[in-house]
Amino acid sequence: MSSAATTATDILPERAAGPAERATSRPRTARIRAALRRHRADLAVSLFFVVLAGWLIHGLWPHPGTRTLALNPADQALYEWFLAVDARALLGDFGLLTDRLNAPEGVNLMANTSVIALGVLLAPVTLLLGAPVTFALLAAANVAGTAIAWYLLFTRLLRARRLAAGLGAGLCGFGPGMVSQTNSHLHMTAQWLVPVIVWLVVRLLRAADPRRLGAVGTADGIVRAGADRRRMVSSAVGLAATVSAQVFIGEEVLFLAAVTMLIMAVTCAVVDRELTRRALPGFAAGMALATGLAALVLAYPLWFQFAGPQGVADGVFNPLHFSADLRSWTAISPLSVAGSESAAALTTGPAEYNTFLGWPLLLVTVGCAVWLGRRRTVACACVVAAVVMAALSLGPALVLGGTRTGVPGPYALLAGLPVVDGALPMRFALALLPLIGTLLALAVDRALRGTGRARRLLPAAVGAALLPLLPTPLPTVERPPLPEFVSGGHWRACVEPGGVLVPVPLPSPKDPWPMRWAAAADAAFRLPEGFFIGPYGRRATAAFGTYPRPTSRLLADVGKRGGRPVIGPEQRRQAARDVDFWDASCVALADGTPHAESLRIVLEQLYGPSTRIADAWIWRV
């Protein structure tokens, strides 16, 4: 259109261009610059969150393949394998039951936190640059994306001022729980769709409110009613699509969001009964439509997760072990600038500092809630939801300073319920980050719109409470380089693509390191056993890993202790049965493996003479 206008001007120079033509002929770059100027403050806030996320995990760069998160390296190896398997969708080689681990029985990806949507979305990065690069990008993108999404929700939906929205969103994306979960829990930090779900639910509610309908139009009421019905339908369709996508990213986050929003919805219904009477019929219809559409998409995957091959219907974690300590609420995370390593004893590990909010933030939050009062229904709903989710995080029995008191916690009422078993009690506390963030945004925004002392004091108090929680970079360490046998592609001389390669020792939940071999090879070959969730507990309940075969146990013992156990005919026959069970093509022992010489001697007694390929000994079985 721009070129057409220019041509017309050249042909008829005596005719002055009109306003419409001048607007049309304006270069696209000028329009882009104008848009950037309008949104430069939002872009600056978003850039700040991106830089903060990059600084948080900068220890993985510039070579993610040789670095690992020091506080949870095993889970990083697991997620890199997930990303490699997910990326095979781009090659047309993907299924919800994968045969690339736990050969020959496979692994149910829906029963594991396999971040399928993220892995498929970034498959080109994984196939071109490797799974460690994808992992490092996602570790930063998840926290930055979550903060940006909440910032946009606060500024657009709540109409909060940018400072207020930035403070609240910063807590949502970089609060202690999010930072600690960044230690290899990609499924827990990918929360950037939650604000979208909240926005769609509110959009549906507004479309269902007939008072809003009447306030918009007069003469064309019928047309407006149709428009609102279309808005309800579009909100329901969008909600179904977003929820479905979140299932394939992280179901636990969706579960926590659903519980939180249900509590808030009930609270809003009680506080604002007039709105409930007006909007409930239309809202219920819209939610029914969204539920039905999501069920069409998710019915088979969820059936596959709970009742399909290698599926599990229960959780693998003991709620008693993963209950939040009462004292942890006033402690500050060791991963924060004001934290102390002594506080680490108040939780199960460095990836679960979910309740470490510190007393300054708790006090300021209570003050903001009291100051807001019941002026805003949403503030009241946030307070109720925060109290309930905090109570549920305490687990089935209260813990104080590491000691189980025997006093039942509210979670005991939910224990044993389907789906609930899959969520760790202490992770209910993760919902408090957006709830508190919303309260802080509302309070600071109200203060900034006022003229009294609160205009200065309240934002300063919120900033002071958040300052001790600023995250420090996650510690990283060097990890052993992959053997040339794998990185150089020499494994192809040992096993054909799709065949079973047996690394020695075999991967296990405690020692999953050989899974890095498969991740580096884009999961082109299969592995026996490994680190995953499957139905290998008592009475086919959920458990980590599978039953190790006798030869696997023998090799694992030699790999840990060394020595040369006696190998007789029975051990050799068992070794033959085990490779037959695995349908293995090749057994490989790489240089640098602990007690490699002892393992090589044992393997030669089991499988005969070895062959040298690159930096590995192999046995074609």
C-alpha positions in Angstrom: 0.0 0.0 0.0 2.9 2.3 0.8 4.5 1.7 -2.6 1.2 2.4 -4.4 0.8 5.7 -2.7 4.4 6.7 -3.6 3.8 5.8 -7.2 0.6 7.9 -7.4 2.4 10.9 -6.0 5.2 10.6 -8.6 2.7 10.5 -11.4 0.6 13.4 -10.2 3.0 15.7 -8.4 0.6 18.7 -8.6 -1.9 16.9 -6.3 -1.2 17.1 -2.6 -1.6 13.9 -0.6 -4.6 13.8 1.7 -4.4 12.9 5.4 -5.4 9.3 4.8 -2.8 8.9 2.1 -0.1 10.4 4.3 -1.1 8.0 7.1 -1.0 5.1 4.7 2.3 6.0 3.2 4.0 6.3 6.6 6.8 3.7 6.7 6.2 0.6 8.7 9.3 1.2 10.7 7.8 4.5 11.9 4.7 2.8 13.1 6.8 0.2 14.9 8.9 3.0 16.5 5.7 4.7 17.6 4.4 1.4 19.2 7.7 1.0 20.9 7.5 4.5 22.3 4.0 3.8 23.6 5.0 0.6 25.4 8.6 1.5 26.2 8.0 1.3 30.0 6.4 -2.2 29.7 9.3 -3.2 27.5 11.8 -1.9 30.0 10.1 -3.9 32.8 10.1 -7.0 30.6 13.7 -6.6 29.7 14.6 -6.2 33.4 12.9 -9.6 34.2 14.7 -11.2 31.3 18.1 -9.9 32.4 17.4 -11.0 36.0 16.5 -14.5 34.8 19.6 -14.7 32.8 21.7 -13.6 35.7 20.0 -16.2 37.9 21.2 -19.1 35.8 24.3 -17.5 34.2 26.5 -20.2 35.7 25.3 -22.7 33.0 26.8 -20.5 30.2 28.6 -20.3 27.9 28.8 -24.1 27.7 25.6 -25.7 29.1 26.7 -29.1 28.1 29.7 -29.0 30.5 27.9 -27.3 33.4 25.1 -28.4 35.7 23.0 -27.0 38.5 25.0 -28.0 41.6 21.9 -28.4 43.9 20.0 -30.8 41.7 22.1 -32.3 39.0 20.1 -35.6 38.8 16.9 -33.9 37.9 18.7 -31.8 35.3 19.9 -35.0 33.6 16.3 -36.3 33.7 14.9 -33.2 32.1 17.5 -33.1 29.4 16.5 -36.6 28.5 12.8 -35.6 28.4 13.6 -32.7 26.1 15.6 -35.0 23.8 12.7 -37.5 23.6 10.1 -34.7 23.1 12.2 -33.3 20.3 11.8 -36.5 18.4 8.3 -35.4 17.6 9.9 -33.2 14.9 11.3 -36.3 13.4 7.9 -38.1 13.4 9.1 -40.5 16.1 7.1 -39.8 19.3 4.4 -41.4 21.4 3.0 -41.0 24.9 4.6 -44.4 25.6 8.2 -44.1 24.8 10.5 -47.1 24.3 13.7 -45.0 24.7 14.0 -45.8 28.4 13.2 -48.8 30.6 13.6 -51.1 27.6 11.7 -53.2 26.8 8.6 -52.0 28.8 9.0 -48.3 28.2 7.9 -45.2 30.0 4.6 -43.4 30.2 5.4 -39.8 29.4 2.0 -38.6 30.7 2.8 -40.2 34.1 6.0 -38.3 34.3 6.8 -34.5 34.4 8.0 -34.7 30.8 7.1 -31.1 29.7 5.9 -32.4 26.4 4.7 -29.1 25.0 7.9 -27.2 25.9 10.0 -30.0 24.4 8.1 -30.1 21.2 8.0 -26.3 20.9 11.8 -26.1 21.3 12.6 -29.2 19.3 14.6 -27.3 16.7 16.9 -25.9 19.4 17.4 -29.3 20.9 18.2 -31.0 17.6 20.5 -28.3 16.5 22.2 -27.2 19.8 21.5 -30.0 22.2 19.2 -30.7 25.2 21.5 -28.8 27.7 21.0 -25.6 25.7 17.3 -26.1 25.7 17.3 -26.8 29.4 19.3 -23.6 30.2 17.0 -21.5 28.0 13.8 -22.9 29.6 15.2 -22.4 33.1 15.5 -18.7 32.5 12.5 -18.3 30.2 10.1 -19.8 32.7 10.8 -17.4 35.5 11.1 -14.4 33.2 7.9 -15.4 31.3 6.0 -15.9 34.5 6.9 -12.5 35.8 6.1 -10.8 32.5 2.7 -12.5 32.3 1.7 -11.4 35.8 2.9 -7.9 35.1 0.7 -7.7 32.0 -2.2 -9.1 34.0 -1.8 -6.6 36.8 -1.5 -3.6 34.4 -4.2 -4.6 32.0 -6.8 -6.4 34.2 -6.3 -4.6 37.5 -5.2 -1.4 35.9 -2.4 -1.2 38.4 0.4 1.4 37.9 3.6 0.0 36.5 5.6 0.3 39.8 2.9 -1.6 41.7 2.6 -4.2 38.9 6.3 -4.6 38.7 6.7 -5.3 42.4 3.9 -7.8 42.5 5.0 -9.5 39.3 8.6 -9.7 40.5 7.5 -11.7 43.5 5.4 -14.0 41.3 8.3 -14.8 39.0 11.3 -14.6 41.3 10.0 -15.4 44.7 11.9 -17.9 46.9 9.7 -20.8 45.8 10.2 -20.1 42.1 13.9 -19.6 42.4 14.3 -22.9 44.3 12.1 -24.8 41.9 14.4 -23.5 39.1 16.8 -26.1 40.3 15.8 -28.4 37.5 12.0 -28.5 38.1 11.0 -27.1 34.7 7.4 -28.3 35.1 6.9 -26.2 38.3 8.4 -22.9 37.0 6.5 -22.9 33.7 3.7 -20.8 35.1 3.4 -18.2 32.4 0.0 -19.6 31.2 -1.6 -19.2 34.7 -2.2 -15.4 34.3 -3.7 -16.2 30.9 -6.1 -18.6 32.5 -7.0 -16.1 35.1 -7.6 -13.4 32.5 -9.9 -15.7 30.5 -11.9 -16.7 33.5 -12.4 -13.0 34.4 -13.2 -12.2 30.8 -15.9 -14.9 30.8 -17.3 -13.6 34.0 -17.6 -10.1 32.7 -19.2 -11.3 29.5 -21.8 -13.2 31.6 -22.7 -10.2 33.6 -25.9 -8.7 32.2 -25.4 -5.4 34.0 -22.2 -4.8 31.9 -24.3 -5.7 28.9 -27.0 -3.1 29.7 -24.4 -0.4 30.4 -22.8 -0.7 27.0 -25.7 -0.4 24.5 -29.2 1.0 24.3 -30.9 0.8 20.9 -28.9 -2.1 19.7 -29.3 -4.3 22.7 -29.9 -7.4 20.7 -26.7 -6.9 18.7 -24.8 -6.3 21.9 -26.3 -9.5 23.5 -25.0 -11.5 20.6 -21.6 -9.9 20.9 -21.4 -10.8 24.6 -22.4 -14.4 23.8 -19.6 -14.5 21.3 -17.3 -13.1 23.9 -18.4 -15.9 26.3 -17.8 -18.5 23.7 -14.4 -17.2 22.7 -13.4 -17.0 26.4 -14.5 -20.6 26.9 -12.7 -21.8 23.8 -9.5 -19.9 24.8 -9.8 -21.3 28.4 -10.1 -24.8 27.1 -7.1 -24.4 24.8 -4.9 -22.8 27.5 -5.8 -25.4 30.1 -5.1 -28.2 27.6 -1.7 -26.7 26.8 -0.8 -26.4 30.5 -1.6 -30.1 31.0 1.2 -30.9 28.6 3.6 -28.5 30.4 2.9 -29.1 34.0 -0.2 -30.7 35.5 0.8 -29.9 39.1 0.9 -26.1 38.4 -2.6 -26.4 36.8 -3.9 -28.4 39.8 -2.6 -25.7 42.2 -4.0 -22.9 40.1 -7.4 -24.7 39.9 -7.6 -25.2 43.7 -6.6 -21.6 44.3 -9.1 -20.1 41.8 -11.9 -22.3 43.2 -11.3 -20.9 46.7 -11.3 -17.4 45.3 -14.4 -18.0 43.3 -16.3 -19.3 46.3 -15.1 -16.3 48.3 -16.1 -13.8 45.6 -19.6 -15.5 45.4 -20.1 -15.0 49.2 -18.7 -11.4 49.3 -20.5 -10.1 46.2 -23.8 -12.0 46.1 -25.4 -9.5 43.7 -22.8 -10.3 41.1 -23.3 -14.0 41.7 -27.0 -13.8 41.1 -26.5 -11.8 37.9 -23.6 -13.7 36.3 -23.8 -17.2 37.7 -26.1 -18.7 34.9 -24.0 -17.4 32.0 -20.7 -18.1 33.8 -21.6 -21.6 34.6 -22.7 -22.2 31.0 -19.4 -20.8 29.8 -17.4 -23.0 32.2 -19.4 -26.0 31.2 -18.5 -25.3 27.5 -14.8 -24.9 28.4 -14.8 -28.1 30.4 -16.4 -30.0 27.6 -14.0 -28.8 25.0 -11.0 -29.5 27.2 -12.4 -33.0 28.0 -12.5 -33.7 24.2 -8.8 -32.9 24.0 -7.6 -34.4 27.3 -9.8 -37.5 27.7 -7.3 -39.8 26.0 -4.1 -38.4 27.4 -5.4 -38.4 30.9 -6.8 -42.0 30.5 -3.4 -42.9 29.2 -1.7 -41.3 32.2 -3.7 -43.1 34.8 -4.8 -46.4 33.2 -2.7 -46.8 30.0 0.5 -48.8 29.6 3.0 -48.0 32.4 0.5 -45.6 33.8 0.1 -44.8 37.5 -3.0 -43.6 39.4 -1.3 -42.4 42.6 1.6 -40.2 43.7 5.1 -41.3 44.3 5.9 -38.9 47.2 5.0 -39.4 50.9 3.0 -36.4 52.1 4.4 -36.8 55.6 7.9 -36.2 54.3 7.0 -33.2 52.2 5.1 -31.1 54.7 6.1 -27.5 55.2 7.8 -26.7 58.5 6.0 -23.9 60.5 9.3 -22.2 61.2 10.1 -22.1 57.5 7.6 -19.4 56.9 9.6 -16.8 58.8 12.9 -18.0 57.5 14.6 -16.5 54.4 15.7 -18.8 51.6 19.4 -19.7 51.4 19.1 -18.7 47.7 18.2 -15.1 48.7 20.6 -12.3 49.4 19.7 -12.2 53.1 19.4 -16.0 53.5 21.4 -18.3 55.6 22.5 -21.9 55.0 21.2 -22.9 58.4 17.6 -22.4 57.2 18.1 -25.3 54.7 17.4 -27.8 57.5 13.7 -26.6 57.5 12.8 -28.3 54.2 13.5 -31.5 52.3 16.0 -30.0 49.8 17.2 -26.9 47.9 14.5 -27.3 45.3 11.7 -26.9 47.8 12.2 -23.5 49.5 8.5 -22.8 48.8 7.5 -21.3 52.2 10.6 -19.2 52.9 8.9 -15.8 52.7 10.5 -14.3 55.7 8.9 -12.3 58.5 9.3 -8.8 56.8 7.2 -9.9 53.8 4.6 -11.6 56.0 4.2 -8.5 58.1 3.9 -6.2 55.1 1.4 -8.5 53.4 -0.8 -8.6 56.5 -0.6 -4.8 56.7 -1.5 -4.4 53.0 -4.5 -6.8 53.5 -5.8 -4.9 56.5 -5.3 -1.6 54.7 -7.1 -2.7 51.7 -9.9 -4.1 53.8 -13.0 -5.2 51.9 -12.8 -2.4 49.4 -11.8 -4.8 46.7 -13.5 -8.2 46.4 -10.4 -9.6 44.7 -8.2 -8.6 47.8 -10.6 -10.5 50.1 -10.5 -13.5 47.8 -6.7 -13.4 47.8 -6.5 -13.4 51.5 -8.8 -16.3 52.0 -7.1 -18.4 49.3 -3.6 -17.6 50.8 -4.7 -18.7 54.2 -6.2 -22.0 52.9 -3.2 -22.8 50.6 -0.8 -22.0 53.4 -2.7 -24.3 55.8 -2.7 -27.1 53.2 1.0 -26.8 52.7 1.5 -27.9 56.3 0.7 -31.5 55.4 -1.2 -34.2 57.2 0.7 -33.5 60.5 2.2 -30.3 61.7 6.0 -30.0 61.8 7.8 -27.5 64.0 11.6 -27.0 63.7 12.0 -30.4 62.1 9.9 -32.2 64.8 6.6 -33.8 63.9 4.1 -32.6 66.6 1.5 -35.2 65.9 -1.1 -32.4 65.5 -3.2 -33.1 62.4 -2.9 -30.6 59.6 -5.7 -29.5 57.2 -4.2 -31.6 54.5 -5.2 -34.7 56.4 -8.7 -34.1 55.2 -7.6 -34.5 51.5 -5.0 -37.3 51.9 -5.8 -40.3 49.8 -8.0 -38.5 47.3 -7.3 -39.1 43.6 -5.1 -36.5 41.9 -4.4 -34.8 45.3 -1.9 -37.6 46.0 0.2 -36.4 43.1 0.9 -32.9 44.6 3.4 -32.4 47.4 1.8 -30.6 50.3 4.6 -28.0 50.6 4.1 -27.0 47.0 0.6 -25.7 47.9 2.6 -22.7 49.3 3.7 -21.8 45.7 0.3 -20.4 45.2 1.0 -17.7 47.8 3.5 -16.0 45.5 0.8 -14.7 43.0 -1.7 -14.2 45.8 0.7 -12.0 47.8 1.9 -10.4 44.6 -1.7 -9.4 43.8 -2.2 -8.0 47.2 1.0 -6.0 47.0 0.1 -4.7 43.5 -3.3 -3.6 44.7 -2.0 -1.9 47.8 0.9 -0.1 46.1 -1.4 1.0 43.3 -3.9 2.4 45.8 -1.1 4.2 47.6 0.3 5.7 44.4 -3.1 7.1 43.5 -3.5 8.8 46.9 -2.0 12.0 48.2 -1.2 11.2 51.8 1.9 9.7 53.5 0.9 6.2 52.3 1.9 7.3 48.8 5.5 7.2 49.9 5.5 4.9 52.9 3.7 1.9 51.5 5.8 1.4 48.3 8.9 1.9 50.4 7.7 -0.8 52.9 6.9 -3.2 50.2 10.3 -2.7 48.6 12.1 -3.1 51.9 10.2 -6.4 52.5 11.1 -7.7 49.0 14.7 -6.6 49.2 16.0 -9.5 51.4 14.3 -12.0 49.0 16.3 -10.9 46.0 17.7 -14.1 44.4 21.3 -14.9 44.2 22.7 -16.8 41.1 22.0 -20.5 41.3 25.3 -22.4 42.1 26.6 -24.5 39.2 29.6 -26.9 38.8 31.4 -28.6 36.0 30.1 -32.0 35.1 32.1 -34.9 33.6 32.4 -34.6 29.8 30.6 -37.1 27.7 32.8 -39.9 26.3 34.0 -39.5 22.7 32.1 -42.7 22.1 28.9 -40.8 22.4 29.7 -37.2 21.5 31.6 -38.4 18.4 28.7 -40.6 17.2 30.8 -43.8 17.6 27.9 -45.4 19.3 26.5 -46.2 15.8 29.2 -48.8 15.4 27.8 -50.5 18.5 24.1 -50.3 18.1 21.8 -49.3 15.3 19.4 -46.3 15.8 16.4 -47.6 17.7 18.4 -50.5 19.2 19.2 -51.0 22.9 22.5 -49.9 24.3 23.5 -51.0 27.8 25.8 -48.4 29.5 27.8 -49.7 32.4 26.7 -49.1 35.2 23.1 -48.8 34.1 21.1 -45.6 34.8 19.1 -45.6 38.0 17.0 -43.0 39.9 20.0 -42.2 42.2 22.6 -42.3 39.4 20.9 -41.3 36.1 24.1 -40.1 34.4 24.1 -42.6 31.5 20.9 -40.9 30.4 23.0 -38.0 29.3 24.4 -40.4 26.6 21.0 -40.8 25.1 20.2 -37.1 25.4 23.4 -36.2 23.6 22.4 -38.7 20.8 18.9 -37.1 20.6 17.4 -40.3 22.1 18.3 -42.2 19.0 18.9 -45.4 21.0 17.1 -47.1 23.8 18.3 -47.7 27.4 17.3 -50.3 30.0 16.1 -49.2 33.4 16.7 -45.5 34.3 15.2 -42.6 36.2 11.4 -42.2 35.7 8.1 -42.8 37.4 6.4 -46.2 36.7 4.1 -48.8 38.3 6.9 -50.7 40.1 5.8 -50.1 43.7 3.8 -52.5 45.9 0.7 -53.7 44.1 1.7 -51.8 41.0 1.7 -48.4 42.7 3.9 -45.5 41.6 7.7 -45.7 42.2 10.9 -44.3 40.9 12.6 -46.6 38.4 12.0 -50.3 37.8 13.2 -53.6 39.4 16.9 -53.8 38.6 18.0 -57.0 36.9 20.5 -59.3 38.7 23.3 -58.3 36.3 22.4 -54.6 36.7 22.8 -55.0 40.5 26.1 -56.8 40.1 27.5 -54.1 37.9 26.2 -51.3 40.1 27.9 -52.9 43.1 31.2 -53.2 41.3 30.9 -49.6 40.1 30.5 -48.4 43.6 32.9 -50.6 45.6 35.3 -52.0 43.0 36.7 -55.4 43.5 36.3 -58.5 41.4 33.4 -60.7 42.4 33.5 -64.4 41.6 31.9 -65.0 38.2 30.7 -68.5 37.5 28.4 -70.3 35.0 25.2 -69.1 36.8 26.3 -65.4 36.6 27.1 -65.9 32.9 23.7 -67.5 32.2 21.9 -64.7 34.2 23.9 -62.1 32.2 22.7 -63.8 29.0 19.1 -63.8 30.2 19.3 -60.2 31.1 20.6 -58.9 27.8 17.9 -61.1 26.1 15.3 -59.4 28.3 16.6 -56.0 27.4 16.8 -57.0 23.7 20.2 -55.4 23.9 22.6 -55.1 20.9 25.6 -53.8 22.8 27.1 -53.2 26.2 29.5 -50.2 26.6 31.9 -49.2 29.3 33.5 -45.7 28.9 36.9 -44.6 30.1 36.6 -42.5 33.3 33.8 -44.6 34.8 34.5 -45.2 38.5 36.3 -48.6 39.0 36.4 -49.0 35.2 39.2 -51.6 35.2 37.2 -53.8 37.7 34.1 -53.4 35.6 35.9 -54.3 32.4 37.3 -57.5 33.9 33.9 -58.5 35.2 32.3 -57.8 31.8 34.8 -59.9 30.0 34.1 -62.8 32.3 30.4 -62.3 31.6 30.4 -61.6 27.9 33.8 -62.5 26.6 36.5 -60.4 24.9 35.8 -56.7 24.3 36.3 -54.4 21.4 37.7 -50.9 21.7 35.9 -48.0 20.0 37.1 -44.5 20.7 37.3 -44.2 24.5 35.0 -47.1 25.3 35.1 -50.9 25.6 32.1 -52.6 23.9 30.6 -56.1 23.9 28.3 -57.0 21.1 25.7 -59.2 22.7 
